[in-house]
Amino acid sequence: MLCDDCHKNESSIHFSQIVNNKKTDMNLCQACAGKRGFNEHAQGSDVGVGNLVSKIAAEYESEQGAASCPRCRLKYADFKKNGRLGCGHCYEAFEVRLHDLIRKIHGSDTHKGKVPKSMEPVVAKSRNIENMRKALRDAIQAEDFEKAAQIRDTVRKLEGAEK
């Protein structure tokens, strides 16, 4: 297939871009890809998930670049370089920075994975109570105290049934 730009050389790089739900495909030779600023891709560099994460992390870095995890001592700057966290506590240490990063990568910052069959009732009840508490906060904020009282009573009944 020939390059979409020069129509002379054989294309060796394929790019897809989605903007406003419209997909655009480009097939470029290495020279034209370089002219368009895709030098890194045109040179055949490794574009792995770690590199992608580190590049996206660079976009979201704040001025506090010296922050580090209290458990493993990983610095946020090191996470940006390699795209990997050092331990489970890094999520808490870098929570503010990772919030938008995780949402951008995964489309959500809340895990909604599968639950073992034996735990479904327990998890469903816990999620129901959590949702009710959110509704309670919303009702209080909206100053709908009658609704808030009803929700509060329902939450107490659900929590009382747990004991």
PEPE-V466431 format. One record per residue. N is the residue number from 1. SS is DSSP state (a for helix, b for strand, c for the rest). PHI is phi in radians with two decimals (none if undefined). D_LAST is the distance of its C-alpha to the last C-alpha in Angstrom with 1 decimal. Layout:
N:SS:PHI:D_LAST
N:SS:PHI:D_LAST
//
This chain:
1:c:none:68.3
2:b:-1.45:70.1
3:c:-1.08:68.6
4:c:-1.23:67.6
5:c:-1.57:69.3
6:c:-1.56:72.6
7:c:0.99:73.0
8:c:-2.07:75.0
9:c:-1.53:72.8
10:b:-1.27:70.3
11:c:-1.33:66.7
12:c:-2.21:64.5
13:b:-2.27:61.5
14:b:-2.04:59.3
15:b:-2.09:57.1
16:b:-2.14:54.7
17:b:-2.36:53.6
18:b:-2.04:51.3
19:b:-2.26:51.9
20:c:0.90:50.5
21:c:1.06:49.7
22:b:-2.04:53.3
23:b:-1.62:53.9
24:b:-2.15:57.1
25:b:-1.92:58.4
26:b:-2.33:61.1
27:b:-2.00:63.1
28:b:-2.21:65.0
29:c:-1.41:67.3
30:a:-1.10:66.6
31:a:-1.14:69.2
32:a:-1.21:67.9
33:a:-1.10:64.3
34:a:-1.13:65.5
35:a:-1.13:67.3
36:c:-1.44:64.1
37:c:1.64:62.3
38:c:-1.69:60.4
39:a:-0.98:62.2
40:a:-1.02:59.2
41:a:-1.33:58.7
42:a:-1.15:62.4
43:c:-1.47:62.9
44:c:1.32:60.4
45:c:-1.22:57.8
46:c:-1.30:54.5
47:c:-1.99:52.0
48:c:-1.71:48.7
49:a:-1.10:45.1
50:a:-1.05:45.2
51:a:-1.14:48.3
52:a:-1.08:46.8
53:a:-1.10:43.6
54:a:-1.15:45.8
55:a:-1.22:48.0
56:a:-1.16:45.2
57:a:-1.08:43.7
58:a:-1.08:47.1
59:a:-1.14:46.9
60:a:-1.75:43.7
61:c:-1.19:44.6
62:c:-1.72:44.7
63:c:-1.17:46.9
64:c:-1.52:44.5
65:c:-1.22:45.7
66:c:-1.59:45.3
67:c:-1.05:41.5
68:b:-2.49:40.1
69:c:-1.31:36.9
70:c:-1.21:36.0
71:c:-1.49:35.0
72:c:-1.78:37.8
73:c:1.20:40.3
74:c:-1.19:41.1
75:b:-1.52:42.9
76:a:-1.05:42.3
77:a:-1.08:46.1
78:a:-1.21:45.7
79:a:-1.05:42.9
80:a:-1.08:45.3
81:a:-1.23:48.0
82:a:-1.83:46.3
83:c:1.29:43.4
84:c:-2.28:40.8
85:c:-1.48:38.1
86:c:-1.49:38.0
87:c:-2.77:34.3
88:c:-1.15:30.8
89:c:-1.32:31.0
90:a:-1.07:34.0
91:a:-1.06:31.8
92:a:-1.32:30.4
93:a:-1.13:33.8
94:c:-1.88:35.6
95:a:-0.90:32.8
96:a:-1.08:35.0
97:a:-1.30:37.9
98:a:-1.36:36.0
99:a:-0.93:34.1
100:a:-1.22:37.3
101:a:-1.08:38.7
102:a:-1.14:35.8
103:a:-1.09:35.7
104:a:-1.19:39.5
105:a:-1.28:39.4
106:a:-1.74:36.5
107:c:1.50:36.5
108:c:-2.76:32.9
109:c:-1.93:31.0
110:c:-2.05:27.7
111:c:-1.35:27.0
112:c:-2.23:26.2
113:c:-1.36:26.6
114:c:-1.38:25.6
115:c:-2.15:22.2
116:c:-1.02:22.1
117:a:-0.93:21.7
118:a:-1.17:18.9
119:a:-1.77:16.8
120:a:-0.94:18.0
121:a:-1.09:15.0
122:a:-1.15:12.6
123:a:-1.17:15.4
124:a:-1.07:16.3
125:a:-1.14:12.9
126:a:-1.08:13.1
127:a:-1.16:16.7
128:a:-1.10:16.2
129:a:-1.11:14.0
130:a:-1.07:16.7
131:a:-1.13:19.4
132:a:-1.13:18.1
133:a:-1.12:18.1
134:a:-1.12:21.6
135:a:-1.09:22.7
136:a:-1.10:21.5
137:a:-1.07:23.6
138:a:-1.11:26.5
139:a:-1.15:26.4
140:a:-1.14:26.5
141:a:-1.11:29.3
142:c:-1.45:31.1
143:c:1.04:30.7
144:c:-1.73:29.3
145:a:-1.27:27.1
146:a:-1.15:26.5
147:a:-1.12:25.1
148:a:-1.07:23.0
149:a:-1.13:21.6
150:a:-1.12:20.7
151:a:-1.14:19.1
152:a:-1.01:17.1
153:a:-1.11:15.8
154:a:-1.13:14.9
155:a:-1.08:13.1
156:a:-1.08:11.1
157:a:-1.11:10.3
158:a:-1.12:9.4
159:a:-1.23:7.1
160:a:-1.15:5.6
161:a:-1.21:5.5
162:a:-1.22:3.8
163:c:-1.40:0.0
//
